[in-house]
C-alpha cells in the first residue's frame, strides 16, 4: 500500500537530516587521515588581481612546521574564457553590478576552479583519489581592510569545487585573516618563511603580481621577526594602460617592450608617486579599490591631454611600479634590515623593463 505523501515527506526529511549529521563526521575522519599522513598531495588554486586565469599547483607536502618540505609535481595556468573575464571585471568596484551577478559568477568560477584542479591532476598522470586536499583562494572581487567594518570578498564557490572533484576543499583564507584582525594580505609570508629563510642572509621576497607585496626574512630570524605588506601596484596599472592604448588588442606589455620604447615622464611620475598609499606606514594592503580600472583610465586620459605619447605613458606607469617598490624599501625596510638579496616572483618578473629598473634602483643588492 502506498504511503501517504505527508508521511513519505517526513521520512525523506528524516533521512536527509541523518545524512547531514553523518557528513561532518565523515569529513572530520577524512581530515584526520590527511593530518596523520607523512606525505600529502595538495592542489593550490589561485586567481589574482589581474584576473588572467586560474593558477593551479599540484604539490607534495612532507612534514609540518619548520620541517615542512614541498615538492612541485605539476603547475599550469588556465586562462579564463574572454566572456568570463569580462564578467569578473564588471563586478570589480566601483561597479553597478547586482547581487544576482555576483551570486551567479560565484558558481561559474567555482566550476572553472574545479575543472582547473581536475586538469592539473590529469596532466600529472594522477587520479582525483590520489589528491588529499585542495586549497582555493578564489577570485577577489572586493577588498576593504580599512573600511568601518573591515571586509573582503572572494568568489569561486568551494562547495562546487569539492562536490565536482570529490576532494576536501579549504577556502576563505583572506576572510579568516581579517576575522582575527589582519588585513587579509599578503597571504604568503608564512610559506616564504618556511621555504626561503636563511641563517646568514636577510632576504626580501618581492612579489609583482597585479599588486606588489614584499616579505622580509631577517637572517636567522624567527616567525615573529617576519614583516610583510603591499608596496603598491604591480602589473595591474600597466596592464590596464596597455589595454586602453591598444583599444583592447593587447592585455599586457609583453616582456616590457612598449615601456622599453618609451621614456618615463617626470611630472606624471611625481604625480603618481604622490598617492598616499605609497608613503603609508605598514601594515598596509591595497587593491583595485585604489588602483583599478577607473583610476587608470583617468591617468591615461589626463596624460594624453597633456601631450604625453602612449609609449611614454606605459613607460611611466611601469616606472611607477618600480619606484613605489623602491620607496617602500627606502622608508620601511633598508633603514632596519641589512638586505643581502631580493628574490622577485610573480608575473612582473617577465617584464624586462621592470626588472632592469629594479636592479638599477636596488644596486648593490642582488636582485634575481
C-alpha positions in Angstrom: 0.0 0.0 0.0 1.3 3.4 -1.0 2.3 5.6 2.0 0.5 9.0 2.4 2.5 11.8 0.8 2.9 13.6 4.2 4.3 10.6 5.9 6.7 9.9 2.9 8.0 13.5 3.1 8.6 13.2 6.9 10.6 10.0 6.2 12.6 11.7 3.5 13.3 14.7 5.7 14.5 12.5 8.5 16.9 10.6 6.2 18.2 13.9 4.8 18.8 15.2 8.3 20.6 11.9 9.3 22.8 12.3 6.2 23.6 15.9 7.1 24.6 14.8 10.6 26.8 12.0 9.3 28.6 14.0 6.7 30.6 16.3 9.1 31.7 13.1 11.0 33.0 11.6 7.8 34.7 14.9 6.8 36.4 15.1 10.2 37.6 11.5 9.8 39.0 12.3 6.4 40.8 15.4 7.7 42.4 13.4 10.5 43.6 10.8 7.9 45.2 13.6 5.9 46.9 15.1 9.0 48.3 11.7 10.0 49.9 11.1 6.6 53.7 11.5 6.2 53.2 13.0 2.7 50.1 14.7 1.3 49.3 15.6 -2.3 47.7 19.1 -2.3 46.4 21.4 -5.1 46.5 25.1 -4.7 44.1 27.2 -6.8 44.5 31.0 -7.2 43.3 33.8 -9.4 45.0 37.1 -8.6 44.2 40.8 -9.0 45.0 40.6 -12.7 42.2 38.0 -13.2 44.0 36.3 -16.1 43.0 32.8 -15.2 43.5 30.1 -12.6 47.0 29.2 -11.4 46.9 25.5 -10.4 49.8 23.9 -8.5 49.9 20.3 -7.5 52.5 19.7 -4.8 53.6 17.0 -2.4 53.9 18.3 1.2 56.0 16.4 3.7 56.2 17.1 7.4 54.8 20.2 9.1 56.0 23.4 10.8 59.7 24.3 10.4 60.3 20.8 9.0 57.9 21.3 6.1 59.2 20.2 2.7 57.4 20.9 -0.6 57.9 19.3 -4.0 56.2 20.7 -7.1 54.6 17.9 -9.1 52.8 20.0 -11.8 51.9 23.6 -12.4 49.8 25.3 -15.1 47.8 28.4 -15.6 44.4 28.0 -17.3 43.2 31.3 -18.8 39.6 32.5 -18.2 37.4 32.5 -21.3 37.0 36.0 -22.6 33.4 36.3 -21.6 34.0 35.1 -18.0 36.9 37.5 -17.6 34.7 40.3 -18.8 32.1 39.3 -16.2 34.7 39.4 -13.5 35.8 42.9 -14.4 32.2 44.1 -14.4 31.8 43.2 -10.7 35.0 44.9 -9.6 34.3 48.2 -7.7 33.1 50.8 -8.3 30.7 48.7 -10.4 27.0 48.8 -10.7 26.5 45.1 -10.7 23.7 43.3 -8.9 23.8 40.8 -6.2 22.5 38.3 -8.8 25.6 39.0 -10.9 27.9 38.1 -8.1 25.8 35.1 -7.0 25.9 33.5 -10.4 29.5 34.3 -11.0 30.4 32.7 -7.7 29.2 29.4 -9.0 30.6 29.8 -12.5 34.0 30.4 -11.1 33.6 27.5 -8.7 33.0 25.3 -11.7 36.1 26.7 -13.5 38.3 26.3 -10.5 37.1 22.7 -10.1 37.9 22.0 -13.8 41.4 23.5 -13.3 42.0 21.1 -10.4 40.9 18.1 -12.5 43.0 19.2 -15.4 46.2 19.5 -13.4 45.5 16.1 -11.9 45.1 14.5 -15.3 48.2 16.3 -16.7 50.2 14.9 -13.8 49.1 11.4 -14.6 47.1 11.0 -11.4 43.5 10.4 -10.3 41.3 12.6 -8.1 41.5 9.9 -5.4 45.3 10.4 -5.3 44.9 14.0 -4.1 44.3 14.7 -0.4 43.3 18.3 -0.3 42.5 21.4 -2.4 43.2 24.9 -1.1 41.3 27.5 -3.1 41.9 31.3 -2.8 39.2 32.2 -5.3 38.9 35.5 -7.1 38.9 38.6 -5.1 36.1 41.0 -6.2 36.3 43.5 -3.3 38.8 44.1 -0.6 38.1 46.7 2.1 40.5 46.2 5.0 40.3 49.9 6.1 36.6 50.4 6.0 34.5 51.0 9.1 33.8 47.3 9.0 36.9 45.6 7.6 35.9 43.1 5.0 36.9 41.2 1.9 35.1 39.0 -0.7 36.5 36.2 -2.8 34.2 34.2 -5.1 34.6 30.8 -6.7 32.3 28.6 -4.6 34.4 26.0 -2.7 31.3 23.7 -2.2 31.2 23.4 -6.0 34.9 22.6 -6.2 34.6 19.9 -3.5 31.5 18.4 -5.0 32.8 18.3 -8.6 36.2 16.9 -7.7 35.3 14.8 -4.7 38.3 16.3 -2.8 38.2 18.0 0.6 38.4 21.8 -0.2 39.5 24.6 2.1 38.9 28.3 1.3 38.2 31.7 2.8 41.9 32.4 3.7 41.6 36.2 3.4 38.3 36.3 5.2 39.8 34.3 8.1 42.7 36.7 8.4 40.5 39.8 8.5 38.2 38.0 11.0 41.1 37.8 13.5 42.2 41.4 13.0 44.6 41.1 10.0 44.3 43.0 6.7 43.8 39.9 4.6 47.0 40.4 2.6 49.7 39.4 1.9 48.9 35.7 2.4 52.3 34.2 1.7 54.7 35.3 4.4 54.4 32.0 6.4 55.3 29.9 3.4 58.1 32.4 2.5 59.5 31.9 6.0 59.2 28.1 5.8 60.9 27.7 2.4 63.2 30.7 1.9 64.6 31.8 5.3 68.4 31.7 5.6 70.6 31.5 8.6 73.1 34.1 7.4 71.3 36.2 4.8 68.5 38.7 5.2 66.2 38.4 2.2 63.3 40.3 0.7 60.8 38.3 -1.3 59.2 40.7 -3.7 56.0 39.6 -5.5 55.0 41.6 -8.5 51.5 40.4 -9.4 48.6 42.7 -10.0 49.6 44.2 -6.7 53.2 44.2 -5.4 54.0 43.0 -2.0 57.1 42.2 0.0 58.0 39.7 2.7 61.2 40.5 4.8 63.0 37.5 6.2 65.7 38.6 8.6 68.8 36.4 8.8 68.4 33.6 11.4 65.1 35.2 12.3 62.0 33.7 13.9 58.5 33.8 12.6 57.6 36.8 14.8 60.5 38.7 13.1 58.9 38.5 9.7 57.2 41.5 8.2 55.1 41.7 5.1 53.0 44.3 3.3 51.7 45.6 0.0 54.0 48.2 -1.7 51.5 49.4 -4.3 50.5 48.5 -7.8 52.4 45.8 -9.7 51.2 44.8 -13.2 47.6 46.0 -12.7 48.0 49.6 -13.8 50.4 48.7 -16.6 48.0 46.1 -18.0 45.0 48.4 -17.9 47.1 51.2 -19.6 48.1 48.8 -22.4 44.5 47.7 -22.8 43.4 51.3 -23.2 46.1 52.5 -25.6 45.7 49.4 -27.8 41.9 49.5 -27.7 41.8 46.0 -26.2 44.1 44.4 -28.7 46.7 43.7 -26.0 46.2 42.9 -22.3 49.7 43.4 -21.1 53.1 44.7 -22.1 54.9 41.6 -23.4 58.4 41.5 -21.9 58.1 45.2 -21.2 58.6 46.0 -24.9 56.3 49.1 -25.1 57.8 50.6 -21.9 61.3 50.0 -23.2 60.5 52.0 -26.3 59.3 55.0 -24.3 60.6 57.3 -21.6 59.1 58.0 -18.2 57.5 61.4 -17.9 58.9 63.1 -14.8 55.8 65.2 -14.0 53.4 62.3 -14.4 55.6 60.0 -12.3 55.8 62.5 -9.5 52.0 62.8 -9.5 51.6 59.1 -9.4 54.1 58.8 -6.5 52.2 61.3 -4.5 49.4 58.7 -4.0 49.1 58.5 -0.2 49.3 54.7 -0.1 53.0 54.8 -1.2 54.0 56.7 2.0 51.6 54.9 4.3 53.3 53.1 7.2 52.9 49.3 7.2 51.0 47.1 7.9 49.0 48.0 4.7 47.3 46.4 1.8 45.7 47.7 -1.3 43.9 46.6 -4.5 41.6 47.6 -7.3 39.7 49.8 -5.0 42.6 52.3 -5.1 44.5 51.4 -8.3 41.8 49.9 -10.5 40.3 50.5 -14.0 38.7 53.9 -13.3 41.7 55.3 -11.6 44.0 54.2 -14.5 41.6 55.5 -17.2 41.7 58.9 -15.6 45.5 58.8 -15.5 45.7 57.9 -19.2 43.1 60.5 -20.2 44.9 63.3 -18.4 48.3 62.2 -19.7 47.1 62.2 -23.3 45.5 65.6 -22.9 48.9 67.0 -21.7 50.6 65.6 -24.8 52.3 62.5 -23.5 52.6 59.9 -26.1 51.3 56.4 -25.4 54.7 54.6 -25.2 55.8 57.2 -22.6 52.6 56.7 -20.6 53.4 52.9 -20.4 57.0 53.7 -19.5 55.8 56.0 -16.7 53.3 53.6 -15.1 56.0 50.9 -15.4 58.4 53.1 -13.6 55.7 53.9 -11.0 55.5 50.2 -10.1 59.3 50.0 -9.7 59.7 53.4 -7.9 56.8 52.6 -5.5 58.6 49.3 -4.6 61.9 51.1 -4.1 60.4 53.9 -2.0 58.8 51.4 0.4 62.2 49.7 0.8 63.9 53.1 1.3 61.4 54.1 4.0 60.4 50.9 5.8 63.0 48.2 5.1 66.5 49.3 4.4 66.9 51.5 7.5 66.1 48.5 9.7 67.4 45.4 7.8 70.6 44.6 6.0 69.1 43.0 2.9 71.5 40.8 1.0 69.2 39.7 -1.8 65.8 40.4 -3.3 64.0 37.4 -4.8 61.4 38.5 -7.3 58.4 36.4 -8.2 55.0 36.9 -9.9 54.2 37.9 -13.5 56.3 41.1 -13.2 59.5 39.0 -13.3 58.9 38.6 -17.1 58.8 42.3 -17.7 62.3 43.3 -18.7 61.7 47.0 -18.1 60.6 46.3 -14.6 63.5 44.0 -13.8 66.1 46.3 -15.4 64.9 49.3 -13.5 64.5 47.5 -10.2 68.1 46.1 -10.3 69.4 49.6 -11.0 67.5 51.2 -8.1 68.4 48.5 -5.6 72.0 48.2 -6.6 74.3 46.8 -5.0 71.7 44.4 -3.5 71.5 41.3 -5.6 68.1 41.1 -7.3 67.0 38.0 -9.1 
